[in-house]
Amino acid sequence: MNAAVTFTNCALGYLSWKKFPVYVLGQFLGSFLAAAAIYFLFYTAIMEFTNGNLTVTGPIATANIFATYLPDHMTLWRGFLDEVFLTGMLQLGIFAITDKRNNSALQGTEGVVIGILVLIIGVSLGMNSGYAINPSRDLPPRFFTFIAGWGTQVFRAKHWWWVPVVAPTLGAYLGGIIYSVFIGWTIPREPQIMENPTEYEDHQLPKTMPHHTTTPSLASVPVPTSNKSSIRPVPPSNDSIRIQQF
């Protein structure tokens, strides 16, 4: 659902570039339709609040319902760095949550944990630039507001529109590299199983008892006879005694 995350996965070799346009097209279409759904659901509330005057800035601005806009205390480049930093944290966290070689989240809970990560980033650090952290979440709704009546001002306000496209992509890529260098490449590989499984298991089993070499006694050797009770021990002859002494 995030074009910056999709780009990073393709750039680092985790996803085929052939899938990139398909993913981004789906993301952009979904975000555009989501903006349209919000507009039609809250149309009467928006019109009552603005008296029908759809503006991008000012006390009754409503364009920021759909896309991000810089507040007065932020400059363009501070907002750019803010988006790079936040998206880098997001991408690093996503890799940590989904990396099966590491201590990843339990299978089936990755989406919930990533959602909590986005919530934490937004609540703690999102007031500066609106934490776009996703080109797919900002640009298509901005196009929708342009069509729906807010006009070209959605692209002119502080010349901000391109930042939620470029800065999150750069930030996600940097966050992915940081994870790969400092965490991903340091994870030891899984131990290789030896060719002889029995020998491998013998090395793994704890040895609690010492080895004793035993030799079978003469009594344990089977005698090929049908009448064992008739056999009597025969005393050794003098020749055999001499051979043993020699």
HELIX and SHEET records of a PDB file:
HELIX    1   1 ALA A    3  ALA A   11  1                                   9    
HELIX    2   2 TRP A   17  LYS A   19  5                                   3    
HELIX    3   3 PHE A   20  LEU A   41  1                                  22    
HELIX    4   4 TYR A   43  THR A   50  1                                   8    
HELIX    5   5 ALA A   63  ILE A   65  5                                   3    
HELIX    6   6 LEU A   76  THR A   98  1                                  23    
HELIX    7   7 GLU A  110  LEU A  125  1                                  16    
HELIX    8   8 PRO A  135  THR A  145  1                                  11    
HELIX    9   9 PHE A  146  TRP A  150  3                                   5    
HELIX   10  10 GLN A  153  ARG A  156  1                                   4    
HELIX   11  11 ALA A  157  HIS A  159  5                                   3    
HELIX   12  12 VAL A  163  PHE A  182  1                                  20    
HELIX   13  13 GLY A  184  THR A  186  5                                   3    
HELIX   14  14 PRO A  197  GLN A  204  1                                   8    
HELIX   15  15 LEU A  218  SER A  220  5                                   3    
HELIX   16  16 LYS A  228  SER A  230  5                                   3    
HELIX   17  17 ASN A  238  GLN A  245  1                                   8    
END                                                                             
